[in-house]
Amino acid sequence: MKIINGGVTAPKGYKAAGIYAGIKRKRKDMALVYSTVEAKGAGTFTTNLVKAAPVLWDIKLTKESDNIQAIVINSGVANACTGDEGDKNNLIMAETVADKLNLAVEAVYTASTGIIGKQLPISTIVEGVPALVNELDESISAGTLAAEAIMTTDTHSKECAVSFQVAGKEVTIGGMAKGSGMIHPNMATLIGVITTDISISKDLLQEAISEDVKNTFNMISIDRDTSTNDSLFILANGMAGNEEITSKNNDYYEFCKALNIVTTKLSKMIAADGEGATKLLEVTVKGAKTHEDAVDISKSIISSNLVKTAVFGNDANWGRILCAMGYSGADFDPYKVDLVIESDDGSMKLVEDGETTDYSEELATKILSAKELKAIIDLKNGNATATAWGCDLTYDYVKINADYRS
């Protein structure tokens, strides 16, 4: 198993495109991912009660459609809280793509990201679809263009691909994602697209992505806001030529392992690229009584604004971490907790058995100044572990979100 160059076009049989259609002022704003043959489709979506029109469409297709061949995405307008007109515009976008690709409309997933409450500029989108389809290409660069076209406040595109063997056949998984703000997924404004050429049943594909997301995309937080548009799609077109996976055998678990590499890498990219962020914060909680406790504590820490601002200020204010642990709702003994911080600049235990150690503030500041920082918390209460990813909270986060619509 190895990480390779590329994104959604890395697996066999996939093409992609990203163009400027005119939804935004200048940046690319429409993306298309297309399987040249029929593919199984699965996905996970936001648990926010307020769901965007494309999310409702995609949930329906995931339940009812046996064949998904295309995913069309616009950025700039979220098509959320847009009523019946939003539903109609979403359908028009899907129909226009389906018509140009000679597909049934039920074979087209849709996604939108951007400002909530605005109607899609549907005439602009309809006019852009022919150019989008004409630009479809199987090259790695075409996948990158698609990854760039789904960005909103992201500072860079996010892609990853992995190749591995299944019963002597080379299988590839590729992915792209966007997300910088309104990120606290519970999928229970993040968009991710995973493509693979493996042959697998739809039910197992859905189960694999649903289980994987619990420990990857659902373990990141930038600002504690669960978007109306969170969507993670996966297509599997079978072009690797392996015998279809229909049971949880070794091939299935090898696929899940490779999938986790892609989704973990994309999740960390999103966390590191939080709006205004300067650092990636990784929090691992071990020694928990249950996995749920470890998840709750790690997510509580990365979501705490006080922890995030301390990280931004290179301040070893570990009391904020224990405070966030305490209101997580998880069960642990504060008088058993150990806390270690790590980075490329060193490692240091700040807390042992719930009390401060005689640590060097100077070294702590140096460790905290790194671009990637780890906090490891040992509860000494069991064997369960979980890891979550977040970022610091900076002045720029406020600036970006104060004039987001400007």
Secondary structure, DSSP 8 states (H G I E B T S, - for coil): -EEES-STTSSTTEEEEEE--SSSSSS--EEEEEESS--EEEEEE---SS--HHHHHHHHHHHH-S---EEEEEEEE---S-HHHHHHHHHHHHHHHHHHHT--GGGEEEEEEEETT----HHHHHHHHHHHHHT-B-SHHHHHHHHHHT-SS-SS-EEEEEEEEETTEEEEEEEEEE-SSS--------EEEEEE---B-HHHHHHHHHHHHHTTGGGB-SSS---S--EEEEEE--TT----B-SSSHHHHHHHHHHHHHHHHHHHHHHHT-TT---EEEEEEEEESSHHHHHHHHHHHHH-HHHHHHHHTT---THHHHHHHHTS-----GGG-EEEEEETTEEEEEEETTEE----HHHHHHHHTSSEEEEEEE--S-SEEEEEEEE---HHHHHHHHTTT-
